[in-house]
């Protein structure tokens, strides 16, 4: 018959507590979802494409190493490439140190 005000407040606070947790969680879930769509997914796609380009380096391609050396691939296998930096100057490099595989253009820029 009689209900105490303290009991009514306690039951109201318990019911309101779940709503406040949900109201805090939903914005964070939305923020993480947007962050995934705008940052993580495009970055992982770019990394995958870069790894595929480096793994696909073949004889005749021009590549740039992590140290900034530009050379032409003379021989390539799964883990290493042999680069010709200048006439009769050849070095071996690990494929994972390559930063770029340049697409050969039809005409040099200075001509």
N, C-alpha and C positions, 0 to 999 in steps of 0.2 A: 503494500500500500504506500508506504512512505519511502521515498528514495532520497538518499542524501545528495547534496550538491557536489560533494567530492567524488562520489561514484559516477555521477553524470559527466563531470569534467574529465575523469580518467578514461571513460569509454569514448568520449569525443576526441580526446587527444590521441588515443590509439587509432581511431579511424582516420584522423587527419594526418597521422604520421606517414602512412603509406602513400598518400597523395603527394606529400611534400617530397618524398624520396623519388617518386615517379616524375615530378615536375623538375627535379634536378637532373635526373638520369637522361631524360629524353633529349634535352639540348646537347648534352655531351655525346650521346650516340649519334645525333645528327652532325655534330662537328666532326667526329671521327669518320663518319661516312663521307662527308664532303672532302675531308683531308685525303682519304683513301682515293677517291675518284680524281681529285685534282693534282695530287702529288705522287703518291706511292705507285699507282698503276702506270702512269706515263713514264715515270723514272725506271721502273722495272722493264718496261717495253724497250726503252732506249738502251738499257744495259744488255738486254738479250740481243738486240740488233747489233750492238757493238761487238759482243762476243762472237756472233756469227760472222761478221765481216772479218775479224781478226783470224778466226779459225779457217776462213775461206781464202786466206792469202795464198796465192799460187805464183808459179814462175812467171816472171815478166811484170808483176805488179810493182808499183812504187809505194813504199811504206815509210812511215815516220816512227822512230823508236821513242821510248820514254825520255831519252837523253837529248832528243832533238835531231838525231842523225837521220838523213833522208837517203834511202838506198833502193836499189832495184833487187827484187827477189830472184836469186839464181837457182836456189834449190829449197824446197819446202817439204817438211814431214809433219807428223802430228804435233810435236812439241817444239821444234826449232825451225828456223829459217836461216839460209845463208844469204847475206846481202852483199851486193857490190856497191861500195860507196864511191869509188872512183875506178878508172881503168886499172886492172890488176890489184885492186885493194878489196879484199873480201873479208867479212867478219860473220861469225855465227851469233845469232840472237835467239833468245827464248821468245816464243810467240806471245806469251803473256805480257812481255814488255813493250809490245807494239801498241801505239796509241791511235794510229790512223792508217787506213789503206786508201791511197789516193786513186781516183778513177783517172785513167789516162785520157788526156784531152787530145783533140785532133791537131792542134797547132800551139806552139809555145807562145807565151805572152809577149815576148820581146820581138817577134817577127812581124 
